[in-house]
Amino acid sequence: MISILLGFLAWLLPLLGLTQPVLLKRWLGEAWFSLIIFVSMTACTLAIWFELYAQYKRLIIEDYSAMLDIFPSSVKFGLFLIILTFILNIFLLCRARKLP
C-alpha cells in the first residue's frame, strides 16, 4: 500500500509543479524545481523499493503462489512508474527553464 502512495506522490509533485509554478516558487524559493524533482525521484525509488521488499517478505515465508500472482504486475507497475516519473520531471524541468 505504501508503494502505491509513494508512486502517486512521485507523479503528483511534478504535476503540481507544472500547474502551480508561481506558487511553488513563492513557497520554496528559486530552486523549487530541483527540490520537486529530487523528492519526486526519491518517492519513485522508495515506491519500487517497498514493492521489492514486499516480494522479499513473501519469499521468506515461502508464499510462492502469491509471488507468482503479484510479481508480473509489480514489474509492470515499476516500469510504468519509472517512465511516467521521468517524463513528468523532464516536462517540469523544461517548464522551469522557460519561467522568468
N, CA, C and O atoms as CSV, one atom per row, in Angstrom:
chain,resi,resn,atom,element,x,y,z
A,1,MET,N,N,0.820,-1.196,0.000
A,1,MET,CA,C,0.000,0.000,0.000
A,1,MET,C,C,0.863,1.259,0.000
A,1,MET,O,O,0.557,2.235,-0.685
A,2,ILE,N,N,1.942,1.223,0.774
A,2,ILE,CA,C,2.809,2.402,0.844
A,2,ILE,C,C,3.468,2.669,-0.502
A,2,ILE,O,O,3.730,3.820,-0.850
A,3,SER,N,N,3.738,1.604,-1.262
A,3,SER,CA,C,4.372,1.806,-2.564
A,3,SER,C,C,3.425,2.523,-3.523
A,3,SER,O,O,3.871,3.323,-4.345
A,4,ILE,N,N,2.136,2.249,-3.429
A,4,ILE,CA,C,1.166,2.937,-4.287
A,4,ILE,C,C,1.080,4.412,-3.912
A,4,ILE,O,O,1.025,5.275,-4.788
A,5,LEU,N,N,1.068,4.704,-2.609
A,5,LEU,CA,C,1.016,6.100,-2.164
A,5,LEU,C,C,2.271,6.870,-2.575
A,5,LEU,O,O,2.187,8.019,-3.009
A,6,LEU,N,N,3.426,6.237,-2.438
A,6,LEU,CA,C,4.662,6.894,-2.864
A,6,LEU,C,C,4.707,7.072,-4.380
A,6,LEU,O,O,5.235,8.068,-4.875
A,7,GLY,N,N,4.157,6.115,-5.109
A,7,GLY,CA,C,4.084,6.250,-6.566
A,7,GLY,C,C,3.211,7.422,-6.980
A,7,GLY,O,O,3.567,8.175,-7.886
A,8,PHE,N,N,2.064,7.580,-6.317
A,8,PHE,CA,C,1.207,8.730,-6.618
A,8,PHE,C,C,1.882,10.043,-6.230
A,8,PHE,O,O,1.714,11.049,-6.919
A,9,LEU,N,N,2.642,10.043,-5.137
A,9,LEU,CA,C,3.383,11.243,-4.747
A,9,LEU,C,C,4.439,11.584,-5.793
A,9,LEU,O,O,4.669,12.756,-6.091
A,10,ALA,N,N,5.082,10.554,-6.351
A,10,ALA,CA,C,6.091,10.779,-7.388
A,10,ALA,C,C,5.482,11.414,-8.629
A,10,ALA,O,O,6.166,12.147,-9.342
A,11,TRP,N,N,4.207,11.147,-8.899
A,11,TRP,CA,C,3.527,11.763,-10.042
A,11,TRP,C,C,2.904,13.099,-9.680
A,11,TRP,O,O,2.870,14.016,-10.500
A,12,LEU,N,N,2.414,13.211,-8.461
A,12,LEU,CA,C,1.692,14.411,-8.051
A,12,LEU,C,C,2.607,15.630,-7.954
A,12,LEU,O,O,2.209,16.729,-8.341
A,13,LEU,N,N,3.811,15.455,-7.451
A,13,LEU,CA,C,4.708,16.596,-7.284
A,13,LEU,C,C,5.068,17.275,-8.606
A,13,LEU,O,O,4.981,18.501,-8.680
A,14,PRO,N,N,5.470,16.543,-9.659
A,14,PRO,CA,C,5.727,17.234,-10.925
A,14,PRO,C,C,4.472,17.855,-11.532
A,14,PRO,O,O,4.538,18.919,-12.147
A,15,LEU,N,N,3.327,17.189,-11.359
A,15,LEU,CA,C,2.083,17.778,-11.867
A,15,LEU,C,C,1.758,19.075,-11.139
A,15,LEU,O,O,1.280,20.032,-11.749
A,16,LEU,N,N,2.014,19.107,-9.847
A,16,LEU,CA,C,1.821,20.334,-9.083
A,16,LEU,C,C,2.788,21.414,-9.560
A,16,LEU,O,O,2.420,22.584,-9.657
A,17,GLY,N,N,4.013,21.021,-9.852
A,17,GLY,CA,C,4.986,21.977,-10.371
A,17,GLY,C,C,4.630,22.494,-11.751
A,17,GLY,O,O,4.930,23.641,-12.081
A,18,LEU,N,N,3.990,21.657,-12.561
A,18,LEU,CA,C,3.578,22.093,-13.895
A,18,LEU,C,C,2.368,23.015,-13.849
A,18,LEU,O,O,2.245,23.917,-14.677
A,19,THR,N,N,1.474,22.798,-12.892
A,19,THR,CA,C,0.247,23.595,-12.851
A,19,THR,C,C,0.359,24.830,-11.968
A,19,THR,O,O,-0.325,25.821,-12.226
A,20,GLN,N,N,1.196,24.806,-10.938
A,20,GLN,CA,C,1.303,25.924,-9.995
A,20,GLN,C,C,2.755,26.377,-9.805
A,20,GLN,O,O,3.230,26.388,-8.670
A,21,PRO,N,N,3.472,26.747,-10.859
A,21,PRO,CA,C,4.888,27.085,-10.681
A,21,PRO,C,C,5.117,28.372,-9.892
A,21,PRO,O,O,6.091,28.469,-9.146
A,22,VAL,N,N,4.240,29.353,-10.043
A,22,VAL,CA,C,4.434,30.629,-9.348
A,22,VAL,C,C,4.253,30.439,-7.846
A,22,VAL,O,O,5.013,30.991,-7.050
A,23,LEU,N,N,3.262,29.671,-7.467
A,23,LEU,CA,C,3.008,29.407,-6.054
A,23,LEU,C,C,4.171,28.647,-5.422
A,23,LEU,O,O,4.591,28.976,-4.313
A,24,LEU,N,N,4.693,27.644,-6.109
A,24,LEU,CA,C,5.817,26.880,-5.580
A,24,LEU,C,C,7.080,27.721,-5.512
A,24,LEU,O,O,7.885,27.555,-4.595
A,25,LYS,N,N,7.264,28.618,-6.466
A,25,LYS,CA,C,8.430,29.496,-6.442
A,25,LYS,C,C,8.363,30.422,-5.236
A,25,LYS,O,O,9.386,30.721,-4.620
A,26,ARG,N,N,7.160,30.874,-4.901
A,26,ARG,CA,C,6.992,31.738,-3.742
A,26,ARG,C,C,7.262,30.973,-2.443
A,26,ARG,O,O,7.869,31.517,-1.520
A,27,TRP,N,N,6.814,29.713,-2.366
A,27,TRP,CA,C,6.988,28.918,-1.152
A,27,TRP,C,C,8.402,28.385,-0.980
A,27,TRP,O,O,8.950,28.425,0.121
A,28,LEU,N,N,8.993,27.891,-2.051
A,28,LEU,CA,C,10.249,27.153,-1.946
A,28,LEU,C,C,11.478,27.913,-2.421
A,28,LEU,O,O,12.595,27.432,-2.232
A,29,GLY,N,N,11.317,29.057,-3.019
A,29,GLY,CA,C,12.458,29.835,-3.473
A,29,GLY,C,C,12.806,29.571,-4.930
A,29,GLY,O,O,12.038,28.966,-5.678
A,30,GLU,N,N,13.978,30.040,-5.304
A,30,GLU,CA,C,14.393,29.991,-6.708
A,30,GLU,C,C,14.629,28.574,-7.226
A,30,GLU,O,O,14.341,28.288,-8.388
A,31,ALA,N,N,15.140,27.700,-6.394
A,31,ALA,CA,C,15.463,26.341,-6.847
A,31,ALA,C,C,14.327,25.370,-6.538
A,31,ALA,O,O,14.576,24.222,-6.170
A,32,TRP,N,N,13.098,25.818,-6.682
A,32,TRP,CA,C,11.941,24.980,-6.339
A,32,TRP,C,C,11.843,23.756,-7.225
A,32,TRP,O,O,11.465,22.682,-6.758
A,33,PHE,N,N,12.179,23.903,-8.503
A,33,PHE,CA,C,12.023,22.775,-9.426
A,33,PHE,C,C,13.013,21.657,-9.120
A,33,PHE,O,O,12.683,20.482,-9.281
A,34,SER,N,N,14.225,22.007,-8.679
A,34,SER,CA,C,15.186,20.955,-8.346
A,34,SER,C,C,14.753,20.194,-7.096
A,34,SER,O,O,14.966,18.986,-7.001
A,35,LEU,N,N,14.147,20.892,-6.140
A,35,LEU,CA,C,13.637,20.218,-4.952
A,35,LEU,C,C,12.475,19.295,-5.300
A,35,LEU,O,O,12.400,18.173,-4.799
A,36,ILE,N,N,11.570,19.761,-6.152
A,36,ILE,CA,C,10.425,18.943,-6.563
A,36,ILE,C,C,10.907,17.701,-7.317
A,36,ILE,O,O,10.415,16.600,-7.069
A,37,ILE,N,N,11.855,17.865,-8.226
A,37,ILE,CA,C,12.371,16.727,-8.993
A,37,ILE,C,C,13.068,15.732,-8.072
A,37,ILE,O,O,12.895,14.522,-8.221
A,38,PHE,N,N,13.853,16.233,-7.123
A,38,PHE,CA,C,14.556,15.346,-6.190
A,38,PHE,C,C,13.579,14.543,-5.339
A,38,PHE,O,O,13.738,13.331,-5.194
A,39,VAL,N,N,12.579,15.200,-4.779
A,39,VAL,CA,C,11.603,14.499,-3.936
A,39,VAL,C,C,10.776,13.521,-4.775
A,39,VAL,O,O,10.445,12.432,-4.306
A,40,SER,N,N,10.446,13.897,-5.996
A,40,SER,CA,C,9.677,13.019,-6.875
A,40,SER,C,C,10.462,11.752,-7.216
A,40,SER,O,O,9.919,10.649,-7.148
A,41,MET,N,N,11.716,11.904,-7.577
A,41,MET,CA,C,12.523,10.733,-7.913
A,41,MET,C,C,12.798,9.874,-6.678
A,41,MET,O,O,12.873,8.650,-6.780
A,42,THR,N,N,12.947,10.508,-5.513
A,42,THR,CA,C,13.124,9.754,-4.276
A,42,THR,C,C,11.872,8.951,-3.951
A,42,THR,O,O,11.967,7.795,-3.539
A,43,ALA,N,N,10.703,9.551,-4.131
A,43,ALA,CA,C,9.449,8.827,-3.890
A,43,ALA,C,C,9.298,7.661,-4.862
A,43,ALA,O,O,8.809,6.598,-4.481
A,44,CYS,N,N,9.710,7.849,-6.106
A,44,CYS,CA,C,9.662,6.768,-7.097
A,44,CYS,C,C,10.584,5.621,-6.682
A,44,CYS,O,O,10.204,4.453,-6.760
A,45,THR,N,N,11.786,5.957,-6.244
A,45,THR,CA,C,12.738,4.942,-5.811
A,45,THR,C,C,12.230,4.186,-4.589
A,45,THR,O,O,12.328,2.960,-4.523
A,46,LEU,N,N,11.687,4.920,-3.625
A,46,LEU,CA,C,11.166,4.269,-2.425
A,46,LEU,C,C,9.952,3.399,-2.724
A,46,LEU,O,O,9.776,2.348,-2.107
A,47,ALA,N,N,9.118,3.822,-3.658
A,47,ALA,CA,C,7.959,3.013,-4.033
A,47,ALA,C,C,8.400,1.673,-4.608
A,47,ALA,O,O,7.837,0.632,-4.273
A,48,ILE,N,N,9.398,1.702,-5.466
A,48,ILE,CA,C,9.891,0.456,-6.053
A,48,ILE,C,C,10.590,-0.395,-4.995
A,48,ILE,O,O,10.470,-1.620,-5.004
A,49,TRP,N,N,11.327,0.257,-4.076
A,49,TRP,CA,C,11.995,-0.495,-3.019
A,49,TRP,C,C,10.986,-1.183,-2.106
A,49,TRP,O,O,11.176,-2.347,-1.753
A,50,PHE,N,N,9.919,-0.490,-1.718
A,50,PHE,CA,C,8.900,-1.109,-0.869
A,50,PHE,C,C,8.214,-2.275,-1.579
A,50,PHE,O,O,7.860,-3.268,-0.943
A,51,GLU,N,N,8.028,-2.158,-2.871
A,51,GLU,CA,C,7.431,-3.268,-3.624
A,51,GLU,C,C,8.380,-4.469,-3.648
A,51,GLU,O,O,7.944,-5.610,-3.502
A,52,LEU,N,N,9.670,-4.211,-3.832
A,52,LEU,CA,C,10.646,-5.305,-3.787
A,52,LEU,C,C,10.734,-5.922,-2.399
A,52,LEU,O,O,10.897,-7.135,-2.267
A,53,TYR,N,N,10.626,-5.100,-1.369
A,53,TYR,CA,C,10.662,-5.610,-0.001
A,53,TYR,C,C,9.445,-6.484,0.287
A,53,TYR,O,O,9.556,-7.488,0.991
A,54,ALA,N,N,8.296,-6.115,-0.247
A,54,ALA,CA,C,7.101,-6.949,-0.081
A,54,ALA,C,C,7.306,-8.306,-0.757
A,54,ALA,O,O,6.881,-9.335,-0.232
A,55,GLN,N,N,7.956,-8.304,-1.920
A,55,GLN,CA,C,8.267,-9.573,-2.586
A,55,GLN,C,C,9.244,-10.400,-1.743
A,55,GLN,O,O,9.114,-11.621,-1.650
A,56,TYR,N,N,10.213,-9.728,-1.137
A,56,TYR,CA,C,11.192,-10.412,-0.287
A,56,TYR,C,C,10.514,-11.056,0.923
A,56,TYR,O,O,10.852,-12.179,1.297
A,57,LYS,N,N,9.559,-10.351,1.537
A,57,LYS,CA,C,8.841,-10.921,2.681
A,57,LYS,C,C,8.051,-12.161,2.272
A,57,LYS,O,O,7.968,-13.124,3.035
A,58,ARG,N,N,7.474,-12.143,1.080
A,58,ARG,CA,C,6.757,-13.326,0.602
A,58,ARG,C,C,7.718,-14.488,0.335
A,58,ARG,O,O,7.361,-15.652,0.516
A,59,LEU,N,N,8.921,-14.166,-0.090
A,59,LEU,CA,C,9.922,-15.201,-0.315
A,59,LEU,C,C,10.358,-15.831,1.001
A,59,LEU,O,O,10.546,-17.045,1.072
A,60,ILE,N,N,10.519,-15.026,2.040
A,60,ILE,CA,C,10.946,-15.532,3.341
A,60,ILE,C,C,9.899,-16.485,3.932
A,60,ILE,O,O,10.250,-17.520,4.498
A,61,ILE,N,N,8.630,-16.137,3.800
A,61,ILE,CA,C,7.589,-17.012,4.359
A,61,ILE,C,C,7.180,-18.113,3.376
A,61,ILE,O,O,6.268,-18.894,3.648
A,62,GLU,N,N,7.860,-18.160,2.245
A,62,GLU,CA,C,7.662,-19.193,1.221
A,62,GLU,C,C,6.242,-19.211,0.667
A,62,GLU,O,O,5.648,-20.273,0.481
A,63,ASP,N,N,5.717,-18.040,0.410
A,63,ASP,CA,C,4.384,-17.910,-0.193
A,63,ASP,C,C,4.565,-17.755,-1.709
A,63,ASP,O,O,4.386,-16.673,-2.267
A,64,TYR,N,N,4.921,-18.856,-2.346
A,64,TYR,CA,C,5.269,-18.816,-3.761
A,64,TYR,C,C,4.068,-18.540,-4.659
A,64,TYR,O,O,4.219,-17.920,-5.711
A,65,SER,N,N,2.901,-18.981,-4.270
A,65,SER,CA,C,1.725,-18.729,-5.110
A,65,SER,C,C,1.394,-17.238,-5.149
A,65,SER,O,O,1.009,-16.715,-6.194
A,66,ALA,N,N,1.543,-16.553,-4.015
A,66,ALA,CA,C,1.310,-15.105,-4.007
A,66,ALA,C,C,2.373,-14.383,-4.823
A,66,ALA,O,O,2.078,-13.405,-5.510
A,67,MET,N,N,3.605,-14.864,-4.747
A,67,MET,CA,C,4.668,-14.242,-5.542
A,67,MET,C,C,4.387,-14.387,-7.028
A,67,MET,O,O,4.583,-13.442,-7.793
A,68,LEU,N,N,3.931,-15.559,-7.441
A,68,LEU,CA,C,3.638,-15.767,-8.855
A,68,LEU,C,C,2.452,-14.929,-9.315
A,68,LEU,O,O,2.388,-14.533,-10.479
A,69,ASP,N,N,1.523,-14.658,-8.420
A,69,ASP,CA,C,0.373,-13.827,-8.776
A,69,ASP,C,C,0.742,-12.351,-8.879
A,69,ASP,O,O,0.258,-11.651,-9.768
A,70,ILE,N,N,1.588,-11.881,-7.984
A,70,ILE,CA,C,1.846,-10.444,-7.856
A,70,ILE,C,C,3.049,-9.985,-8.677
A,70,ILE,O,O,3.080,-8.842,-9.132
A,71,PHE,N,N,4.031,-10.849,-8.872
A,71,PHE,CA,C,5.283,-10.420,-9.499
A,71,PHE,C,C,5.118,-9.795,-10.887
A,71,PHE,O,O,5.707,-8.741,-11.125
A,72,PRO,N,N,4.349,-10.382,-11.822
A,72,PRO,CA,C,4.229,-9.739,-13.145
A,72,PRO,C,C,3.619,-8.340,-13.085
A,72,PRO,O,O,4.059,-7.438,-13.798
A,73,SER,N,N,2.621,-8.162,-12.246
A,73,SER,CA,C,2.004,-6.830,-12.162
A,73,SER,C,C,2.916,-5.837,-11.464
A,73,SER,O,O,2.897,-4.653,-11.802
A,74,SER,N,N,3.714,-6.280,-10.500
A,74,SER,CA,C,4.618,-5.343,-9.832
A,74,SER,C,C,5.757,-4.916,-10.759
A,74,SER,O,O,6.245,-3.791,-10.659
A,75,VAL,N,N,6.181,-5.800,-11.653
A,75,VAL,CA,C,7.194,-5.418,-12.641
A,75,VAL,C,C,6.628,-4.371,-13.600
A,75,VAL,O,O,7.300,-3.391,-13.919
A,76,LYS,N,N,5.399,-4.579,-14.056
A,76,LYS,CA,C,4.764,-3.605,-14.950
A,76,LYS,C,C,4.523,-2.283,-14.239
A,76,LYS,O,O,4.711,-1.220,-14.831
A,77,PHE,N,N,4.109,-2.334,-12.973
A,77,PHE,CA,C,3.900,-1.127,-12.187
A,77,PHE,C,C,5.201,-0.346,-12.035
A,77,PHE,O,O,5.217,0.875,-12.189
A,78,GLY,N,N,6.286,-1.048,-11.735
A,78,GLY,CA,C,7.575,-0.382,-11.574
A,78,GLY,C,C,8.054,0.280,-12.854
A,78,GLY,O,O,8.556,1.404,-12.825
A,79,LEU,N,N,7.902,-0.404,-13.968
A,79,LEU,CA,C,8.307,0.165,-15.251
A,79,LEU,C,C,7.465,1.385,-15.607
A,79,LEU,O,O,8.000,2.408,-16.034
A,80,PHE,N,N,6.153,1.281,-15.432
A,80,PHE,CA,C,5.256,2.401,-15.709
A,80,PHE,C,C,5.554,3.582,-14.793
A,80,PHE,O,O,5.518,4.734,-15.227
A,81,LEU,N,N,5.847,3.298,-13.532
A,81,LEU,CA,C,6.166,4.356,-12.571
A,81,LEU,C,C,7.442,5.088,-12.963
A,81,LEU,O,O,7.486,6.318,-12.924
A,82,ILE,N,N,8.465,4.358,-13.333
A,82,ILE,CA,C,9.736,4.980,-13.712
A,82,ILE,C,C,9.573,5.830,-14.967
A,82,ILE,O,O,10.032,6.972,-15.002
A,83,ILE,N,N,8.930,5.292,-15.988
A,83,ILE,CA,C,8.786,6.018,-17.253
A,83,ILE,C,C,7.969,7.286,-17.066
A,83,ILE,O,O,8.375,8.356,-17.518
A,84,LEU,N,N,6.823,7.178,-16.406
A,84,LEU,CA,C,5.973,8.355,-16.233
A,84,LEU,C,C,6.621,9.394,-15.324
A,84,LEU,O,O,6.476,10.593,-15.563
A,85,THR,N,N,7.330,8.961,-14.293
A,85,THR,CA,C,8.008,9.907,-13.406
A,85,THR,C,C,9.100,10.658,-14.159
A,85,THR,O,O,9.231,11.872,-14.002
A,86,PHE,N,N,9.882,9.957,-14.972
A,86,PHE,CA,C,10.914,10.628,-15.761
A,86,PHE,C,C,10.305,11.628,-16.744
A,86,PHE,O,O,10.801,12.747,-16.874
A,87,ILE,N,N,9.249,11.239,-17.425
A,87,ILE,CA,C,8.617,12.137,-18.398
A,87,ILE,C,C,8.077,13.384,-17.717
A,87,ILE,O,O,8.289,14.496,-18.199
A,88,LEU,N,N,7.378,13.208,-16.599
A,88,LEU,CA,C,6.830,14.368,-15.888
A,88,LEU,C,C,7.931,15.283,-15.370
A,88,LEU,O,O,7.796,16.506,-15.422
A,89,ASN,N,N,9.016,14.706,-14.873
A,89,ASN,CA,C,10.113,15.536,-14.371
A,89,ASN,C,C,10.852,16.253,-15.495
A,89,ASN,O,O,11.334,17.368,-15.299
A,90,ILE,N,N,10.949,15.636,-16.659
A,90,ILE,CA,C,11.564,16.317,-17.805
A,90,ILE,C,C,10.699,17.486,-18.252
A,90,ILE,O,O,11.220,18.560,-18.549
A,91,PHE,N,N,9.373,17.289,-18.303
A,91,PHE,CA,C,8.470,18.402,-18.626
A,91,PHE,C,C,8.589,19.523,-17.603
A,91,PHE,O,O,8.580,20.700,-17.963
A,92,LEU,N,N,8.701,19.159,-16.332
A,92,LEU,CA,C,8.840,20.168,-15.280
A,92,LEU,C,C,10.139,20.942,-15.439
A,92,LEU,O,O,10.156,22.161,-15.268
A,93,LEU,N,N,11.210,20.263,-15.759
A,93,LEU,CA,C,12.494,20.937,-15.947
A,93,LEU,C,C,12.448,21.888,-17.136
A,93,LEU,O,O,12.967,23.002,-17.057
A,94,CYS,N,N,11.834,21.463,-18.233
A,94,CYS,CA,C,11.695,22.342,-19.404
A,94,CYS,C,C,10.827,23.548,-19.089
A,94,CYS,O,O,11.132,24.661,-19.518
A,95,ARG,N,N,9.760,23.343,-18.350
A,95,ARG,CA,C,8.868,24.452,-17.985
A,95,ARG,C,C,9.563,25.421,-17.036
A,95,ARG,O,O,9.381,26.633,-17.147
A,96,ALA,N,N,10.353,24.902,-16.111
A,96,ALA,CA,C,11.034,25.761,-15.141
A,96,ALA,C,C,12.092,26.622,-15.813
A,96,ALA,O,O,12.346,27.740,-15.366
A,97,ARG,N,N,12.703,26.134,-16.858
A,97,ARG,CA,C,13.710,26.937,-17.561
A,97,ARG,C,C,13.089,28.065,-18.365
A,97,ARG,O,O,13.755,29.063,-18.643
A,98,LYS,N,N,11.816,27.924,-18.745
A,98,LYS,CA,C,11.145,28.968,-19.515
A,98,LYS,C,C,10.587,30.076,-18.636
A,98,LYS,O,O,10.281,31.162,-19.128
A,99,LEU,N,N,10.451,29.813,-17.331
A,99,LEU,CA,C,9.877,30.823,-16.441
A,99,LEU,C,C,10.870,31.951,-16.188
A,99,LEU,O,O,12.079,31.722,-16.148
A,100,PRO,N,N,10.359,33.173,-16.016
A,100,PRO,CA,C,11.268,34.300,-15.718
A,100,PRO,C,C,11.783,34.246,-14.300
A,100,PRO,O,O,12.553,35.113,-13.889
